[in-house]
């Protein structure tokens, strides 16, 4: 910055010269620090704006996700209700079929016990389970 020669080094001139150089250096450093501080403040504000935007986007995503979850839960509940109703209907149909088969078996056993085997197991009777009796056959369980 400043060049000092040997002729400037007497005691009377060095002290004021050093003070002047120190003052100039102090002003230079102060200007740089203030510039960095103002730049840092601008950068901090810019970062704050970016973070605010990110937070707003996340809030929007959370709201959309909450709506999607609620809709999915509603659909899941509807499917569950449908499946429970379907399962009840299937069980009811199975029970009706079993009761019909039991009634047919009971009727055939009654015919056998009464000695009327000519009508037991004819092909026009409803099948019992997966089996169809032919005329003259008796199936006992």
trRosetta pair geometry for C-beta under 8 A, 3 or more apart (Angstrom, degrees):
i j d omega theta_ij theta_ji phi_ij phi_ji
1 21 6.9 127 103 -148 129 104
1 24 7.5 165 169 106 141 131
1 25 7.6 -165 18 -78 177 94
2 17 7.8 -174 143 176 150 101
2 21 5.3 -109 23 -105 145 119
4 8 5.1 -120 -164 78 81 130
4 9 6.8 97 153 -69 113 84
4 14 7.8 65 -163 -120 142 81
4 17 6.7 113 -111 142 118 145
5 8 5.2 97 58 5 71 100
5 9 7.6 -119 105 -21 46 92
6 9 5.4 -46 -158 10 43 125
7 10 7.9 -21 174 -17 43 94
8 13 5.4 -116 -166 119 66 133
8 14 7.0 120 140 -81 76 68
8 17 6.3 66 167 -53 119 169
9 13 7.5 -44 -32 75 4 105
9 14 5.6 37 -146 -73 45 117
10 13 5.4 65 60 23 82 99
10 14 6.8 -165 78 -19 31 96
11 14 6.2 -51 -129 29 25 110
11 15 6.9 24 175 -19 58 106
12 15 7.3 -63 -161 26 19 104
13 16 6.6 -66 -156 45 39 99
13 17 5.8 35 155 -20 73 118
14 17 5.7 -67 -146 43 28 111
14 18 5.9 28 160 -21 69 109
15 18 6.0 -53 -143 34 26 109
15 19 6.4 25 157 -17 61 107
16 19 5.5 -54 -146 38 34 113
16 20 6.3 37 154 -22 66 104
17 20 5.7 -53 -149 34 31 112
17 21 6.5 28 154 -15 65 105
18 21 5.8 -55 -147 39 32 108
18 22 6.1 33 154 -19 66 108
19 22 5.7 -54 -144 39 30 112
19 23 6.3 34 154 -22 63 106
20 23 5.7 -54 -149 34 30 114
20 24 6.5 28 154 -17 64 105
21 24 5.8 -55 -149 37 32 110
21 25 6.3 33 152 -19 66 107
22 25 5.7 -54 -146 38 32 112
22 26 6.2 36 153 -23 65 105
23 26 5.6 -52 -147 33 30 113
23 27 6.5 29 154 -17 63 104
24 27 5.8 -53 -150 36 32 111
24 28 6.3 35 151 -21 65 107
25 28 5.5 -53 -147 36 32 115
25 29 6.2 30 156 -17 66 106
26 29 5.9 -55 -145 39 29 108
26 30 6.2 32 154 -21 64 108
27 30 5.6 -53 -144 36 30 114
27 31 6.4 32 156 -20 64 105
28 31 6.0 -56 -153 34 27 111
28 32 6.6 24 152 -16 63 107
29 32 5.7 -56 -149 38 33 111
29 33 6.2 32 154 -19 67 107
30 33 5.8 -55 -145 37 30 110
30 34 6.3 28 157 -16 64 107
31 34 5.9 -57 -147 39 28 109
31 35 6.3 30 154 -20 63 108
32 35 5.6 -56 -149 37 30 113
32 36 6.3 28 154 -17 65 106
33 36 5.7 -55 -147 39 31 109
33 37 6.2 33 153 -21 65 106
34 37 5.5 -51 -143 35 32 112
34 38 6.3 28 158 -15 65 104
35 38 6.1 -56 -147 38 28 105
35 39 6.3 27 154 -16 63 108
36 39 5.6 -55 -145 40 31 111
36 40 6.1 35 154 -22 65 107
37 40 5.6 -54 -146 36 30 113
37 41 6.4 32 153 -21 64 103
38 41 5.5 -48 -148 33 34 113
38 42 6.6 35 152 -17 64 102
39 42 5.7 -53 -151 36 34 110
39 43 6.3 32 151 -17 66 107
40 43 5.6 -54 -145 40 32 111
40 44 6.1 36 154 -23 66 104
41 44 5.6 -50 -144 35 31 112
41 45 6.4 31 154 -17 63 104
42 45 5.8 -54 -150 37 31 110
42 46 6.3 31 151 -19 64 106
43 46 5.5 -53 -147 37 33 112
43 47 6.2 34 153 -18 66 104
44 47 5.7 -53 -147 38 32 111
44 48 6.2 37 151 -23 64 105
45 48 5.5 -51 -147 35 32 115
45 49 6.5 34 153 -20 64 102
46 49 5.7 -52 -151 33 32 111
46 50 6.5 31 151 -17 64 105
47 50 5.6 -55 -149 38 34 111
47 51 6.2 33 153 -18 68 106
48 51 5.7 -54 -144 39 30 110
48 52 6.2 34 154 -22 64 105
49 52 5.6 -52 -147 34 30 114
49 53 6.5 33 153 -19 63 104
50 53 5.7 -54 -153 34 32 113
50 54 6.5 33 150 -20 65 104
51 54 5.5 -52 -148 35 35 113
51 55 6.3 37 153 -20 67 103
52 55 5.7 -52 -148 35 31 112
52 56 6.4 31 153 -18 64 105
53 56 5.8 -55 -149 36 31 111
53 57 6.4 32 152 -18 65 105
54 57 5.7 -55 -151 36 32 112
54 58 6.3 31 153 -19 66 106
55 58 5.7 -55 -148 37 31 111
55 59 6.4 35 152 -22 65 103
56 59 5.6 -50 -149 33 32 113
56 60 6.6 34 152 -18 63 104
57 60 5.6 -56 -154 36 33 113
57 61 6.4 32 151 -18 67 105
58 61 5.5 -52 -147 37 35 112
58 62 6.3 38 153 -22 66 103
59 62 5.7 -52 -148 34 31 112
59 63 6.5 32 153 -19 64 104
60 63 5.7 -54 -150 35 32 111
60 64 6.4 30 153 -16 66 105
61 64 5.7 -54 -147 38 33 111
61 65 6.1 34 154 -20 66 107
62 65 5.6 -54 -145 38 30 112
62 66 6.3 35 154 -22 64 104
63 66 5.7 -51 -148 33 30 113
63 67 6.6 29 153 -16 63 105
64 67 5.8 -57 -152 37 32 110
64 68 6.3 30 152 -19 67 107
65 68 5.6 -54 -145 38 33 111
65 69 6.2 34 155 -21 66 105
66 69 5.8 -53 -146 36 29 111
66 70 6.4 30 155 -19 63 106
67 70 5.7 -54 -148 36 31 111
67 71 6.4 30 154 -17 65 106
68 71 5.7 -55 -148 38 31 110
68 72 6.2 31 153 -19 65 107
69 72 5.7 -55 -146 38 31 111
69 73 6.2 32 154 -20 65 105
70 73 5.8 -53 -147 35 30 111
70 74 6.5 33 152 -21 62 104
71 74 5.6 -54 -152 34 32 114
71 75 6.5 29 152 -15 66 104
72 75 5.7 -53 -146 39 33 108
72 76 6.1 35 153 -21 66 107
73 76 5.5 -52 -143 38 31 113
73 77 6.3 36 154 -22 64 104
74 77 5.7 -54 -150 34 29 112
74 78 6.5 29 152 -18 63 104
75 78 5.6 -53 -150 36 34 112
75 79 6.3 33 153 -18 67 105
76 79 5.7 -54 -146 38 31 110
76 80 6.2 34 153 -21 65 107
77 80 5.6 -53 -145 36 30 113
77 81 6.3 31 155 -19 64 105
78 81 5.8 -54 -148 36 30 110
78 82 6.3 31 153 -19 64 106
79 82 5.6 -53 -148 36 32 113
79 83 6.2 29 154 -18 66 106
80 83 5.8 -55 -146 38 30 109
80 84 6.3 30 155 -19 64 106
81 84 5.8 -55 -147 36 30 111
81 85 6.4 28 155 -16 64 106
82 85 5.8 -59 -151 39 30 109
82 86 6.1 30 153 -20 67 109
83 86 5.5 -52 -141 39 32 114
83 87 6.1 35 157 -21 66 105
84 87 5.7 -51 -144 36 29 111
84 88 6.4 31 153 -19 62 105
85 88 5.7 -55 -149 36 31 112
85 89 6.4 32 152 -19 65 106
86 89 5.7 -55 -149 36 31 112
86 90 6.3 30 153 -19 66 105
87 90 5.7 -52 -146 35 31 111
87 91 6.4 31 154 -17 64 106
88 91 5.8 -55 -148 38 30 110
88 92 6.2 33 152 -22 64 107
89 92 5.6 -55 -148 36 31 114
89 93 6.3 29 154 -17 65 105
90 93 5.8 -54 -148 37 31 110
90 94 6.3 31 153 -19 65 106
91 94 5.6 -53 -146 38 32 112
91 95 6.2 33 154 -20 65 107
92 95 5.7 -54 -147 37 29 112
92 96 6.3 31 153 -20 63 105
93 96 5.6 -52 -146 36 32 112
93 97 6.3 32 154 -19 65 106
94 97 5.7 -55 -149 37 31 112
94 98 6.3 30 154 -18 66 106
95 98 5.7 -52 -144 37 31 110
95 99 6.3 32 155 -19 64 106
96 99 5.8 -55 -147 37 29 111
96 100 6.3 31 153 -20 64 106
97 100 5.7 -53 -148 35 31 112
97 101 6.4 30 153 -17 64 105
98 101 5.6 -54 -148 38 32 111
98 102 6.2 33 152 -20 66 105
99 102 5.6 -51 -145 36 32 112
99 103 6.3 36 153 -21 64 103
100 103 5.7 -51 -149 34 31 112
100 104 6.5 31 151 -18 63 105
100 126 6.8 -35 149 97 116 156
101 104 5.6 -55 -150 37 33 112
101 105 6.3 33 152 -19 67 105
101 126 7.8 -116 -93 111 62 115
101 128 5.1 110 -152 -141 98 71
101 129 6.2 73 -140 -44 148 65
102 105 5.6 -52 -145 37 33 111
102 106 6.1 35 154 -21 66 106
103 106 5.7 -53 -145 37 30 112
103 107 6.3 32 154 -21 63 106
104 107 5.7 -53 -148 35 30 112
104 108 6.4 27 154 -16 64 107
104 125 6.6 126 -155 176 121 111
104 126 5.9 -115 -88 65 151 100
104 128 5.8 -155 97 -84 129 97
105 108 5.8 -58 -149 38 31 109
105 109 6.2 31 154 -20 67 105
105 128 6.1 92 -67 -126 92 138
105 139 8.0 -79 -124 94 91 98
105 141 6.7 -13 -158 9 141 123
106 109 5.8 -53 -146 36 30 110
106 110 6.4 34 152 -21 63 105
107 110 5.6 -54 -152 34 30 114
107 111 6.6 31 150 -19 64 103
108 111 5.6 -50 -149 34 35 112
108 112 6.4 35 152 -19 65 102
108 120 4.8 98 -152 -138 92 94
108 121 6.7 70 -135 -46 133 72
108 125 7.9 70 -74 -165 115 162
108 133 7.8 103 -133 27 153 163
108 138 7.4 164 163 -143 111 77
108 139 7.5 15 127 54 151 79
109 112 5.7 -52 -149 36 34 111
109 113 6.2 31 153 -17 67 107
109 140 7.1 94 -103 -116 96 86
110 113 5.8 -57 -145 40 29 109
110 114 6.1 23 156 -15 65 111
111 114 5.7 -61 -144 42 29 107
111 116 4.7 -84 -164 79 84 94
111 117 6.7 132 135 -89 99 38
111 119 5.8 -113 -152 72 151 101
111 120 5.0 180 95 -69 132 98
112 115 7.7 47 176 -68 30 20
112 116 7.8 -97 -70 61 21 55
112 117 5.9 51 -111 -91 66 88
112 120 5.9 49 -62 -80 86 156
112 138 5.6 91 -100 -141 132 134
112 140 7.6 -89 58 -76 173 107
116 119 5.9 3 145 24 103 105
116 120 7.5 136 111 -31 67 94
117 120 5.1 -48 -151 18 57 122
117 136 7.3 58 143 -131 106 43
117 138 6.3 -56 -141 -67 112 119
118 135 7.8 3 -167 -162 53 99
119 122 6.3 -54 -162 -15 50 120
120 133 7.0 -55 144 129 73 149
120 137 7.7 -129 114 82 96 46
120 138 5.5 19 125 -101 144 81
121 125 6.6 -103 -135 37 20 143
121 133 2.7 -83 -148 123 110 129
121 134 6.3 10 141 61 111 20
121 135 6.6 169 96 -98 89 25
121 136 7.4 -83 76 46 122 29
121 137 4.9 -106 124 71 164 80
121 138 6.6 -143 -17 -90 135 38
121 139 6.7 117 -89 0 127 95
122 125 5.4 111 65 -13 70 100
122 133 7.6 3 -1 95 18 93
122 134 7.9 23 -126 -168 31 33
122 135 5.4 30 -104 -85 70 83
123 132 6.6 40 -126 171 70 118
123 134 6.6 9 -62 -119 91 60
123 135 7.3 -53 -18 -37 83 84
125 133 7.1 -7 64 53 130 102
127 130 7.2 -5 153 -157 131 12
127 131 6.4 167 -171 80 97 38
127 132 4.7 -58 -110 -83 102 79
128 131 5.6 -22 72 67 83 93
128 132 7.9 153 27 -91 67 34
128 133 7.2 29 16 -20 112 103
128 139 6.9 -166 57 82 146 145
131 139 6.7 127 121 -108 144 167
133 137 4.7 -152 -163 83 91 110
133 138 7.6 45 -152 -102 140 18
133 139 5.5 -129 -87 -10 123 116
134 137 5.2 71 57 3 69 121
